[in-house]
C-alpha cells in the first residue's frame, strides 16, 4: 500500500524540495523560451511576415506531428493484430 501525504502528515522535506526545484527550473526555462519566441516573431514581423500566421503554422505543424505519431502507433497495433490473426495486410 502506498502512503499518501494528507494535510495532517509531515512530508519528506528533501523530496518535496526536489519537486519544487524541478518545477521551478522548468518554469524559468518556459519564460526564457517565451521571450525567445517573442523575439523571433518580432524579427519575422520586421521582415514582413505576419506573426499570427506564423503561430498558426506552428500549431498546425505540431498538431500534424502528433496525429502522424498516433497514426503510426495505430498502424503498428493493427499489424500486430493482423499477424496474430494471420491476415495479409495490403501493401
Phi, psi and omega in degrees: 000138182270134175282135177246150180269117177260182183289344181257358182260160180269121178283157174288111188297318180295317180295317178298315179299323178298315179296315180299315180298319180295317179295317179301318179302314180290326177296318178296316178298320180298316179295319179297317179295321179298319178295319179296320179296318178301317180297319179296318180293324175296317178299316179296319179297319178298332179273002176100007180265159180267119184297320179299317179296321178296314178300320179296318178298319179297315179300318180296315180297319178295318179297315180297320179296319179295316180295321179297317179298316179297320179296320178295320178296318178296319180297321179294320178294317178300319179298318178297314179297316181297320178296316180298326181267004180056046178262146173272124178272141176294147180282000000 
